[in-house]
Amino acid sequence: MFNDELMLSILRRQISPTFHMIADIIDTCPDSLWNDSRSGRPFWQQVLHALIGIQFWFREASEAFVPPDLGQGTIPDLDQVPNFTVDKDIVRAYLQTMRSRADAFFDSLNDEALLVNSSIYDKYTNADLILRQIRHIQHHVGYCSCLLRIGGAKPPKWIGYAE
């Protein structure tokens, strides 16, 4: 159980259920709600916004951030309503890409590096970035779960480590 990278292992096992839950949100959303904008933005845009945080924060400062274009146009942040829809399969593929990005980010760290300031924003440590992304994705999982309930669909169950 204990290893040289104890905190890194704990953070890794906490982000894993987060990715599972966002995948469940995608799979649970009925087609009739996927592009629903009652909340002000389409459901799918909420999901992508949560994942784009991984693309932005889990990179090196030398890597320019370019908002994703998933075949329909650049995905705007939540301050703009897109004039297109991104289908579930494309969002699932992007989720897998962001899981791989997160794995690579974790693979580049050790417990000592968790306490080093981020190359993206030096007011955060690498541990801060990871915890912020877990919180960010979980916020959107909760928000999307609420949207599913309002739309008459049953949201997925909470997934936690060792539960």
C-alpha positions, 0 to 999 in steps of 0.5 A: 500500500505504501510507496515512495509516491504515496500522495501522488498515488492518492491523488491518482486514485481520486481523479480516476473516479472523476473520469468515470463519473463524467463518462457516466454523465455522457452515457446517461444523458438521453439524446433529447437532452444532449443539446438542451440549453435550458441552463443557458448552455447545451448539456454537451458544452458543460461536459466539454468545459469540464474536460477542457480544464485538463487540457489547459492545466495539465500541460507545460508552459511551453505548450500553447493552449489552443481550445479544441476544435472537434470537427465543428469549430472551436469549442467556446468557453461557457461565456458563449453559446456555440452554433453547432452540436458535438455528438457523444462519440466525439466527446467520449473520444475527447474524454479518452484523450484527456484521461491520457493527458492526465496519466502523462501529467501524473507520470511526470510527477513524484511526491516532491514535484507535487509541491513545486509551483506549476509552470502554467501559473506559479501561484499554484503547486502541481498538487493544487492543479490536480485538486482543482481539476478534481473539484472542477470536474465534480462540480460539472458532474453535479451540475449535469446530474441536476440537469438530467433530473430536471429533464426527467432522466436518472443521473448516474450514481456517485463513484468513490474510491474504495466504495 
